Amino acid sequence: MEMFSPMRNLLLNLKEKNYQNRKVGIIENGTWAPNSAKCMKEILSTMKDVQIVEPIVTIRSTLKNTDIEKLNELAEEILK
């Protein structure tokens, strides 16, 4: 019930390449991987000057109108 293995590999590769000075947003699938945001935050928080932007968006099963609102809110926060 953790994150998708390719996502874990991507984040660990970014860490290895010294990924830094970035804003990132987290979107998780709350249906099959309800702990993925927590796992992603753990890896991202070890990177220098990486800011995790709120809100963390959780999509369960299918995209709903409320999810679209949260995605737009996340996009606005990343652009700030």
Secondary structure, 3 states (H helix, E strand, C coil): CCCCHHHHHHHHHHHHCCCCCEEEEEEEECCCCCCHHHHHHHHHCCCCCEEEEEEEEEECCCCCHHHHHHHHHHHHHHHC
